[in-house]
Amino acid sequence: MVQLRNLNIDPYVYFRAMPPPGGKLKGMLNFIRLLQQRFPGLKVGSVNPVTSLPSS
C-alpha cells in the first residue's frame, strides 16, 4: 500500500513512475491513476483506502 496522506513514497520510485517534467501539470489524481496502471495490485490510501476514482 502507498500512503498518500503525506505523499509517503520513496522518491526514487516516484521519479521512475512519473514522466519527465515539462508541459501541462499532471495533478495528484493523474498521479494516482498512473500508479494504479503501472502497478495493478497496488493499494492506495491513508486512513481510508481509495476504492474508486472519478472518471475523467
N, C-alpha and C positions, 0 to 999 in steps of 0.2 A: 504494500500500500504506500502511496505517496501522500504525505500530509501537506496540503496546500494552504493551511491556515496562515503559516508564516513562510510559505514557499520553502519548506524544509526538503530540499532536494540537493543532491550532490552537484556542484557547479559543473563538473566535467560531464555528467550525464545530461544536464540542461543544455550545455553548449553543443554536444553531439546531436541532440534531438532537434534543436532549433536551426532553421536555415540561417545563412549569414545575414547580418544586418543590412538594411537598405530597403528602400521602397516604403510601402504602406505599413503602419503599425499593425501588429498581429493581435494583441489583446490576450487576456487570460483565458477566455472561453475557447479561442482557437488553439491556445497552448494545450489546454486540457484535451481537446479533440485530437490534436496531433499526438499527444502521449498515448491516448487510447487506440489510435490507428497503428502506431508503431509497436505498442506493447499490449496486445489484445487482452491478456489476462490481468492487466494492472488494475488495481482498485485505487480510486482517487477519493480523498475525503479528508476530514479532520475529525471533529466530534461526531458529525453526522455524514456518512458516506454519500457521495453523489450517486443517485440512482438513474438519472437521465438528464440530458441537456436539451435545452430548447433547440428546435430546428432553425437553421439559418434562412 
